[in-house]
């Protein structure tokens, strides 16, 4: 994941979403969780490593990646969503029952990437 504010993004994923820091450098932070490793790299640094490819020089526009975090129950979705908002997430869509059988919400991280929490609605 690219960011202009690596430290701010890393703090959000560490404290709001519970990732553990595996590597912390000024321009790069690697975070780990159960079965996943998420890397955050300074946009300008990636530009230098890719012969200044234009996609790394331009300001990001639009959605680039969405992470979906599964919760054990609909109640956990509601609780975790409220915690995320308290810790700096921006509300995109409050938890709601979706036609695909999940209680799902959508939130944005500090740089605007939209993600979701979900749980299967018991049937």
DSSP file (Angstrom, degrees, kcal/mol; ACC not computed):
  #  RESIDUE AA STRUCTURE BP1 BP2  ACC     N-H-->O    O-->H-N    N-H-->O    O-->H-N    TCO  KAPPA ALPHA  PHI   PSI    X-CA   Y-CA   Z-CA
    1    1 A X              0   0    0      0, 0.0    40,-2.5     0, 0.0     2,-0.3   0.000 360.0 360.0 360.0 135.0    0.0    0.0    0.0
    2    2 A X  E     +a   41   0A   0     38,-0.2     2,-0.3    40,-0.1    40,-0.2  -0.717 360.0 173.7 -95.8 147.5    1.4    3.4   -0.9
    3    3 A X  E     -a   42   0A   0     38,-1.9    40,-2.3    -2,-0.3     3,-0.3  -0.993  37.8-149.1-148.9 152.3    1.0    6.4    1.4
    4    4 A X  S    S+     0   0    0     -2,-0.3     2,-0.6     1,-0.2    -1,-0.1   0.772 104.7  42.5 -85.9 -32.8    2.2   10.0    1.7
    5    5 A X     >  +     0   0    0      1,-0.2     4,-2.4     2,-0.1    -1,-0.2  -0.792  69.3 173.1-114.9  84.8    2.1    9.7    5.5
    6    6 A X  H  > S+     0   0    0     -2,-0.6     4,-2.8    -3,-0.3     5,-0.2   0.914  78.2  49.5 -60.5 -47.0    3.7    6.3    6.3
    7    7 A X  H  > S+     0   0    0     19,-0.2     4,-2.3     1,-0.2    -1,-0.2   0.912 112.5  47.6 -61.9 -43.3    3.8    6.8   10.1
    8    8 A X  H  > S+     0   0    0      2,-0.2     4,-1.9     1,-0.2    -1,-0.2   0.909 114.1  46.0 -64.8 -43.3    0.1    7.9   10.3
    9    9 A X  H  X S+     0   0    0     -4,-2.4     4,-2.3     2,-0.2     5,-0.2   0.925 112.8  50.4 -65.7 -43.6   -1.1    5.1    8.1
   10   10 A X  H  X S+     0   0    0     -4,-2.8     4,-2.5    -5,-0.2     5,-0.2   0.908 108.5  52.7 -61.5 -41.8    1.0    2.5   10.1
   11   11 A X  H  X>S+     0   0    0     -4,-2.3     4,-3.0    -5,-0.2     5,-0.5   0.902 109.1  50.2 -61.3 -41.0   -0.4    3.9   13.4
   12   12 A X  I  X>S+     0   0    0     -4,-1.9     4,-2.4     1,-0.2     5,-1.1   0.956 113.9  43.2 -62.1 -50.4   -4.0    3.5   12.1
   13   13 A X  I  <5S+     0   0    0     -4,-2.3     6,-2.2     3,-0.2     4,-0.2   0.838 119.2  45.4 -67.1 -32.2   -3.5   -0.1   11.0
   14   14 A X  I  X5S+     0   0    0     -4,-2.5     4,-0.7    -5,-0.2    -2,-0.2   0.960 126.0  25.9 -73.3 -52.8   -1.6   -1.0   14.2
   15   15 A X  I  <5S+     0   0    0     -4,-3.0    -3,-0.2    -5,-0.2    -2,-0.2   0.859 129.4  37.1 -86.6 -36.9   -3.8    0.7   16.7
   16   16 A X  I  <<S+     0   0    0     -4,-2.4    -3,-0.2    -5,-0.5    -1,-0.1   0.854 130.6  27.5 -84.5 -35.1   -7.2    0.7   15.1
   17   17 A X  T  4<S-     0   0    0     -5,-1.1    -3,-0.2    -4,-0.2    -2,-0.2   0.491 102.3-120.1-109.6  -4.8   -7.0   -2.7   13.3
   18   18 A X     <  +     0   0    0     -4,-0.7    -4,-0.2    -6,-0.3    -3,-0.1   0.661  52.6 155.8  81.4  16.2   -4.6   -4.6   15.5
   19   19 A X        -     0   0    0     -6,-2.2     2,-0.4    -9,-0.1    -1,-0.2  -0.447  38.7-128.4 -70.4 151.2   -1.8   -5.4   13.1
   20   20 A X  E     -B   32   0A   0     12,-3.0    12,-3.2    -2,-0.1     2,-0.5  -0.833  20.1-116.7-100.8 141.0    1.6   -6.0   14.7
   21   21 A X  E     +B   31   0A   0     -2,-0.4    10,-0.3    10,-0.2     3,-0.1  -0.652  34.5 171.2 -78.8 123.5    4.6   -4.1   13.4
   22   22 A X  E    S+     0   0A   0      8,-3.2     2,-0.3    -2,-0.5     9,-0.2   0.771  74.9  12.1 -96.2 -37.5    7.2   -6.4   11.8
   23   23 A X  E     -B   30   0A   0      7,-1.6     7,-2.3     2,-0.1     2,-0.4  -0.994  64.8-171.1-141.8 133.0    9.5   -3.7   10.4
   24   24 A X  E     +B   29   0A   0     -2,-0.3     2,-0.3     5,-0.2     5,-0.2  -0.952  19.9 150.3-130.6 114.9    9.4    0.0   11.1
   25   25 A X        -     0   0    0      3,-2.9     3,-0.2    -2,-0.4    -2,-0.1  -0.823  57.5-100.2-129.6 170.8   11.5    2.4    9.0
   26   26 A X  S    S+     0   0    0     -2,-0.3   -19,-0.2     1,-0.2   -20,-0.2   0.909 121.5  23.6 -61.1 -42.6   10.9    6.0    8.1
   27   27 A X  S    S+     0   0    0      1,-0.2    15,-2.6   -21,-0.1     2,-0.3   0.398 126.4  44.8-105.0   1.4    9.7    5.3    4.5
   28   28 A X  E     + C   0  41A   0     13,-0.2    -3,-2.9    -3,-0.2     2,-0.4  -0.987  51.2 178.3-151.8 133.0    8.4    1.7    5.1
   29   29 A X  E     -BC  24  40A   0     11,-2.3    11,-2.9    -2,-0.3     2,-0.5  -0.994  12.1-158.9-134.6 129.9    6.4   -0.2    7.6
   30   30 A X  E     -BC  23  39A   0     -7,-2.3    -8,-3.2    -2,-0.4    -7,-1.6  -0.936  12.9-169.2-107.1 129.3    5.5   -3.9    7.4
   31   31 A X  E     -BC  21  38A   0      7,-3.5     7,-3.0    -2,-0.5     2,-0.4  -0.898   1.9-159.6-117.6 145.4    2.6   -5.0    9.5
   32   32 A X  E     +BC  20  37A   0    -12,-3.2   -12,-3.0    -2,-0.4     2,-0.3  -0.938  16.0 161.8-128.8 152.6    1.5   -8.6   10.2
   33   33 A X  E >   - C   0  36A   0      3,-2.5     3,-1.8    -2,-0.4     2,-0.5  -0.841  60.1 -44.5-147.4-178.4   -1.7  -10.3   11.3
   34   34 A X  T 3  S-     0   0    0      1,-0.3     3,-0.1    -2,-0.3   -15,-0.0  -0.394 126.4 -15.4 -60.1 110.4   -3.0  -13.8   11.2
   35   35 A X  T 3  S+     0   0    0     -2,-0.5     2,-0.3     1,-0.1    -1,-0.3   0.600 123.2  86.1  73.8  12.6   -2.2  -15.1    7.7
   36   36 A X  E <   - C   0  33A   0     -3,-1.8    -3,-2.5     2,-0.0     2,-0.4  -0.998  50.9-165.1-145.9 147.3   -1.5  -11.6    6.2
   37   37 A X  E     - C   0  32A   0     -2,-0.3     2,-0.5    -5,-0.2    -5,-0.2  -0.996  12.7-165.6-130.4 128.0    1.4   -9.2    5.8
   38   38 A X  E     - C   0  31A   0     -7,-3.0    -7,-3.5    -2,-0.4     2,-0.4  -0.955   3.0-160.9-117.1 125.9    0.6   -5.6    4.9
   39   39 A X  E     - C   0  30A   0     -2,-0.5     2,-0.5    -9,-0.2    -9,-0.2  -0.894   3.1-164.5-109.2 136.4    3.4   -3.3    3.7
   40   40 A X  E     - C   0  29A   0    -11,-2.9   -11,-2.3    -2,-0.4     2,-0.4  -0.985  14.3-179.8-118.9 123.8    3.1    0.5    3.6
   41   41 A X  E     -aC   2  28A   0    -40,-2.5   -38,-1.9    -2,-0.5   -13,-0.2  -0.957  35.6-102.1-127.8 141.3    5.7    2.4    1.6
   42   42 A X  E >>  -a    3   0A   0    -15,-2.6     4,-1.9    -2,-0.4     3,-0.5  -0.425  29.3-134.3 -62.9 129.1    6.2    6.1    1.0
   43   43 A X  H 3> S+     0   0    0    -40,-2.3     4,-1.8     1,-0.3    -1,-0.1   0.883 104.1  52.1 -52.5 -45.7    4.8    6.9   -2.5
   44   44 A X  H 3> S+     0   0    0    -41,-0.2     4,-1.5     1,-0.2    -1,-0.3   0.841 107.7  53.2 -65.1 -32.2    7.8    9.0   -3.4
   45   45 A X  H <> S+     0   0    0     -3,-0.5     4,-1.5     2,-0.2    -1,-0.2   0.894 106.6  50.8 -69.0 -39.9   10.2    6.2   -2.5
   46   46 A X  H  X S+     0   0    0     -4,-1.9     4,-0.9     1,-0.2     7,-0.2   0.866 105.4  58.2 -65.8 -34.5    8.4    3.7   -4.7
   47   47 A X  H ><>S+     0   0    0     -4,-1.8     5,-3.0     9,-0.3     3,-0.8   0.929 105.2  49.5 -58.0 -45.6    8.7    6.2   -7.5
   48   48 A X  H ><5S+     0   0    0     -4,-1.5     3,-0.8     1,-0.2    -1,-0.2   0.840 110.1  51.4 -63.9 -33.1   12.4    6.2   -7.2
   49   49 A X  H 3<5S+     0   0    0     -4,-1.5    -1,-0.2     1,-0.2    -2,-0.2   0.614 109.8  49.9 -80.1 -11.8   12.5    2.4   -7.2
   50   50 A X  T X<5S-     0   0    0     -4,-0.9     3,-0.6    -3,-0.8    -1,-0.2  -0.059 121.3 -97.0-118.0  32.2   10.5    2.1  -10.4
   51   51 A X  T < 5S-     0   0    0     -3,-0.8    -3,-0.2     1,-0.2    -2,-0.1   0.857  79.6 -62.8  53.8  37.6   12.4    4.5  -12.6
   52   52 A X  T 3 <S-     0   0    0     -5,-3.0    -1,-0.2    -6,-0.2    -4,-0.1   0.875  71.2-162.4  57.6  44.7    9.8    7.2  -11.7
   53   53 A X    X>  -     0   0    0     -3,-0.6     3,-1.8    -6,-0.4     4,-0.8  -0.324  23.7-122.4 -54.0 136.0    6.8    5.4  -13.2
   54   54 A X  H 3> S+     0   0    0      1,-0.3     4,-1.9     2,-0.2     3,-0.5   0.775 106.7  65.7 -58.6 -28.9    4.0    8.0  -13.6
   55   55 A X  H 34 S+     0   0    0      1,-0.2    -1,-0.3     2,-0.2    -8,-0.1   0.759 103.8  46.9 -68.0 -21.1    1.5    6.1  -11.5
   56   56 A X  H <4 S+     0   0    0     -3,-1.8    -9,-0.3     1,-0.1    -1,-0.2   0.658 111.1  50.8 -91.6 -17.7    3.7    6.6   -8.4
   57   57 A X  H  < S+     0   0    0     -4,-0.8    -2,-0.2    -3,-0.5     2,-0.1   0.799  95.9  82.5 -86.1 -30.7    4.3   10.3   -9.1
   58   58 A X  S  < S-     0   0    0     -4,-1.9     2,-0.2     1,-0.1     3,-0.1  -0.442  91.3-103.5 -77.3 146.7    0.6   11.2   -9.5
   59   59 A X        -     0   0    0     -2,-0.1    -1,-0.1     1,-0.1    -2,-0.1  -0.471  48.1-101.4 -63.8 135.8   -1.7   11.8   -6.5
   60   60 A X        -     0   0    0     -2,-0.2     2,-0.4    -4,-0.1    -1,-0.1  -0.343  41.6-172.1 -63.7 138.6   -3.9    8.8   -6.0
   61   61 A X        -     0   0    0     -3,-0.1    -3,-0.0     2,-0.1    -1,-0.0  -1.000  46.1  -3.4-133.1 133.3   -7.4    9.1   -7.3
   62   62 A X  S    S-     0   0    0     -2,-0.4     2,-0.3     2,-0.0    -1,-0.0  -0.028 100.9 -37.5  80.1 175.1  -10.2    6.6   -6.7
   63   63 A X        +     0   0    0      1,-0.2     3,-0.1    50,-0.1    50,-0.1  -0.560  51.4 168.8 -78.0 132.0  -10.3    3.3   -4.9
   64   64 A X        +     0   0    0      1,-0.4     2,-0.3    -2,-0.3    -1,-0.2   0.730  64.3   7.0-112.3 -35.7   -7.2    1.1   -5.4
   65   65 A X        -     0   0    0     49,-0.1     2,-0.4     2,-0.0    -1,-0.4  -0.996  55.9-158.8-150.6 144.7   -7.5   -1.7   -2.8
   66   66 A X        -     0   0    0     -2,-0.3     2,-0.4    -3,-0.1    49,-0.2  -0.993   6.4-159.8-128.6 127.7  -10.2   -2.9   -0.4
   67   67 A X        -     0   0    0     -2,-0.4    49,-2.4    47,-0.2     2,-0.5  -0.869   6.5-155.8-101.9 139.1   -9.5   -5.1    2.6
   68   68 A X  E     -d  116   0B   0     -2,-0.4     2,-0.6    47,-0.2    49,-0.2  -0.973   3.9-159.7-117.7 123.9  -12.4   -7.1    4.1
   69   69 A X  E     -d  117   0B   0     47,-2.9    49,-2.2    -2,-0.5     2,-0.3  -0.908  11.4-143.0-108.7 117.2  -12.1   -8.1    7.8
   70   70 A X  E     -d  118   0B   0     -2,-0.6     2,-0.3    47,-0.2    49,-0.2  -0.617  14.5-162.6 -82.4 135.0  -14.3  -10.9    8.9
   71   71 A X        -     0   0    0     47,-3.2    49,-0.4    -2,-0.3     3,-0.1  -0.744  27.0-119.3-109.7 161.0  -15.8  -10.8   12.4
   72   72 A X  S    S+     0   0    0     -2,-0.3     2,-0.3     1,-0.1    47,-0.1   0.698  89.5   3.2 -75.7 -19.8  -17.2  -13.7   14.4
   73   73 A X  S  > S-     0   0    0     45,-0.1     4,-1.6     1,-0.1     3,-0.2  -0.983  74.5-103.6-158.4 161.7  -20.7  -12.2   14.7
   74   74 A X  H  > S+     0   0    0     -2,-0.3     4,-1.9    46,-0.3     5,-0.2   0.880 120.7  57.3 -58.0 -37.7  -22.9   -9.3   13.6
   75   75 A X  H  > S+     0   0    0      1,-0.2     4,-2.2     2,-0.2    -1,-0.2   0.890 103.4  53.2 -61.0 -38.0  -22.5   -7.8   17.1
   76   76 A X  H  > S+     0   0    0      1,-0.2     4,-2.9    -3,-0.2     5,-0.3   0.865 104.8  55.7 -64.8 -35.2  -18.7   -7.9   16.7
   77   77 A X  H  X S+     0   0    0     -4,-1.6     4,-2.6     1,-0.2     5,-0.2   0.950 109.1  46.6 -59.6 -48.4  -19.1   -5.9   13.5
   78   78 A X  H  X S+     0   0    0     -4,-1.9     4,-1.9     2,-0.2    -2,-0.2   0.910 115.3  45.4 -61.8 -43.8  -21.0   -3.2   15.3
   79   79 A X  H  X S+     0   0    0     -4,-2.2     4,-2.0     2,-0.2    -2,-0.2   0.941 115.5  45.4 -66.6 -48.4  -18.5   -3.0   18.2
   80   80 A X  H  X S+     0   0    0     -4,-2.9     4,-2.7     1,-0.2    -2,-0.2   0.877 110.5  54.8 -65.2 -37.0  -15.4   -3.0   16.0
   81   81 A X  H  X S+     0   0    0     -4,-2.6     4,-2.3    -5,-0.3    -1,-0.2   0.938 108.4  48.1 -61.1 -46.8  -16.9   -0.4   13.7
   82   82 A X  H  X S+     0   0    0     -4,-1.9     4,-2.0     1,-0.2    -1,-0.2   0.889 111.9  50.6 -60.9 -39.3  -17.5    1.9   16.6
   83   83 A X  H  X S+     0   0    0     -4,-2.0     4,-1.5     2,-0.2    -2,-0.2   0.917 108.9  51.3 -64.2 -43.5  -13.9    1.4   17.8
   84   84 A X  H  <>S+     0   0    0     -4,-2.7     5,-2.7     1,-0.2     3,-0.2   0.914 109.3  49.9 -61.0 -43.2  -12.5    2.1   14.3
   85   85 A X  H ><5S+     0   0    0     -4,-2.3     3,-1.4     1,-0.2    -1,-0.2   0.912 109.5  51.5 -63.2 -41.8  -14.4    5.3   14.1
   86   86 A X  H 3<5S+     0   0    0     -4,-2.0    -1,-0.2     1,-0.3    -2,-0.2   0.808 109.7  52.2 -62.7 -28.1  -13.2    6.4   17.6
   87   87 A X  T 3<5S-     0   0    0     -4,-1.5    -1,-0.3    -3,-0.2    -2,-0.2   0.233 134.3 -79.0 -97.4  13.5   -9.6    5.6   16.4
   88   88 A X  T < 5S+     0   0    0     -3,-1.4    -3,-0.2     1,-0.3    -2,-0.1   0.409  80.5 139.0 113.6  -3.1   -9.8    7.7   13.2
   89   89 A X      < -     0   0    0     -5,-2.7     2,-0.5    -6,-0.2    -1,-0.3  -0.433  48.4-129.1 -70.8 150.1  -11.7    5.8   10.6
   90   90 A X  E     -E  108   0B   0     18,-2.3    18,-2.5    -2,-0.1     2,-0.3  -0.871  23.1-117.4 -99.3 131.5  -14.1    7.8    8.4
   91   91 A X  E     +E  107   0B   0     -2,-0.5    16,-0.2    16,-0.2     3,-0.1  -0.524  40.3 163.4 -69.3 126.2  -17.6    6.4    8.1
   92   92 A X  E    S-     0   0B   0     14,-2.3     2,-0.3    -2,-0.3    15,-0.2   0.732  75.7  -5.9-105.1 -47.5  -18.5    5.4    4.6
   93   93 A X  E    S-E  106   0B   0     13,-2.4    13,-2.5     3,-0.0    -1,-0.3  -0.935  73.7-125.9-151.3 127.0  -21.5    3.2    5.3
   94   94 A X  E     -     0   0B   0     -2,-0.3    10,-0.1    11,-0.2   -16,-0.0  -0.223  51.5 -71.5 -65.2 159.2  -22.8    2.1    8.7
   95   95 A X  E     +     0   0B   0     10,-0.1     2,-0.3     8,-0.1    10,-0.2  -0.280  67.6 162.1 -54.5 133.3  -23.3   -1.6    9.4
   96   96 A X  E     -E  104   0B   0      8,-1.7     8,-2.4    -3,-0.1     2,-0.4  -0.990  46.2 -98.6-151.9 152.4  -26.3   -2.9    7.5
   97   97 A X  E     -E  103   0B   0     -2,-0.3     2,-0.3     6,-0.2     6,-0.2  -0.628  44.7-153.9 -73.3 126.4  -27.7   -6.3    6.4
   98   98 A X    >   -     0   0    0      4,-3.1     3,-2.0    -2,-0.4     4,-0.3  -0.690  25.4-113.5-104.3 156.3  -26.6   -6.8    2.8
   99   99 A X  T 3  S+     0   0    0      1,-0.3    -1,-0.1    -2,-0.3    -2,-0.0   0.672 112.0  67.0 -62.9 -16.7  -28.4   -8.9    0.2
  100  100 A X  T 3  S-     0   0    0      2,-0.2    -1,-0.3     1,-0.0     3,-0.1   0.324 122.1 -99.0 -88.9   9.3  -25.4  -11.3    0.1
  101  101 A X  S <  S+     0   0    0     -3,-2.0    20,-2.7     1,-0.3     2,-0.3   0.665  85.5 111.1  90.0  17.4  -26.2  -12.5    3.7
  102  102 A X  E     - F   0 120B   0     -4,-0.3    -4,-3.1    18,-0.2     2,-0.7  -0.905  66.5-130.0-121.4 150.7  -23.6  -10.4    5.6
  103  103 A X  E     +EF  97 119B   0     16,-2.7    16,-1.4    -2,-0.3     2,-0.4  -0.919  48.2 174.8 -89.1 119.0  -23.8   -7.6    8.1
  104  104 A X  E     -EF  96 118B   0     -8,-2.4    -8,-1.7    -2,-0.7     2,-0.3  -0.972  22.1-175.8-135.1 141.2  -21.3   -5.2    6.5
  105  105 A X  E     - F   0 117B   0     12,-2.0    12,-0.8    -2,-0.4     2,-0.4  -0.836  15.6-141.9-123.7 168.6  -20.0   -1.7    7.0
  106  106 A X  E     +EF  93 116B   0    -13,-2.5   -13,-2.4    -2,-0.3   -14,-2.3  -1.000  21.9 170.7-133.6 136.2  -17.5    0.4    5.1
  107  107 A X  E     -EF  91 115B   0      8,-2.4     8,-3.2    -2,-0.4     2,-0.4  -0.955  24.6-129.8-140.5 157.3  -14.9    2.7    6.5
  108  108 A X  E     -EF  90 114B   0    -18,-2.5   -18,-2.3    -2,-0.3     6,-0.2  -0.886  17.4-134.2-110.8 142.4  -12.0    4.7    5.1
  109  109 A X    >   -     0   0    0      4,-2.3     3,-2.2    -2,-0.4   -19,-0.1  -0.211  47.8 -79.6 -78.9 179.7   -8.5    4.8    6.6
  110  110 A X  T 3  S+     0   0    0      1,-0.3  -101,-0.1  -102,-0.1    -1,-0.1   0.709 132.3  46.0 -60.7 -20.2   -6.6    8.1    7.1
  111  111 A X  T 3  S-     0   0    0      2,-0.1    -1,-0.3  -102,-0.0  -102,-0.0   0.260 123.7 -98.3-106.7  13.3   -5.6    8.3    3.4
  112  112 A X    <   +     0   0    0     -3,-2.2     2,-0.3     1,-0.3    -2,-0.1   0.472  69.5 148.2  93.4   2.0   -9.1    7.4    2.0
  113  113 A X        -     0   0    0    -50,-0.1    -4,-2.3     1,-0.1     2,-0.5  -0.574  42.6-135.8 -70.7 130.5   -8.8    3.7    1.2
  114  114 A X  E     + F   0 108B   0     -2,-0.3    -6,-0.2   -49,-0.3     2,-0.2  -0.772  32.5 163.9 -96.6 130.2  -12.2    2.1    1.8
  115  115 A X  E     - F   0 107B   0     -8,-3.2    -8,-2.4    -2,-0.5     2,-0.3  -0.747  19.7-138.3-131.4 177.0  -12.4   -1.2    3.6
  116  116 A X  E     -dF  68 106B   0    -49,-2.4   -47,-2.9   -10,-0.2     2,-0.4  -0.979   8.8-147.9-142.5 156.2  -15.1   -3.2    5.3
  117  117 A X  E     +dF  69 105B   0    -12,-0.8   -12,-2.0    -2,-0.3     2,-0.3  -0.920  31.9 173.1-109.8 145.5  -15.9   -5.3    8.4
  118  118 A X  E     -dF  70 104B   0    -49,-2.2   -47,-3.2    -2,-0.4     2,-0.3  -0.991  20.5-172.0-150.8 159.1  -18.4   -8.2    7.9
  119  119 A X  E     - F   0 103B   0    -16,-1.4   -16,-2.7    -2,-0.3     2,-0.2  -0.979  36.1-106.1-146.9 144.7  -20.0  -11.1    9.5
  120  120 A X  E     - F   0 102B   0    -49,-0.4     2,-0.6    -2,-0.3   -46,-0.3  -0.516  35.6-124.6 -67.7 133.5  -22.3  -13.8    8.2
  121  121 A X        -     0   0    0    -20,-2.7    -1,-0.1    -2,-0.2   -48,-0.0  -0.717  30.7-114.5 -81.0 120.7  -25.8  -13.3    9.3
  122  122 A X              0   0    0     -2,-0.6    -1,-0.1     1,-0.2   -21,-0.0  -0.282 360.0 360.0 -57.5 137.8  -26.9  -16.5   11.0
  123  123 A X              0   0    0     -3,-0.0    -1,-0.2   -22,-0.0    -2,-0.0   0.429 360.0 360.0-122.3 360.0  -29.7  -18.1    9.1
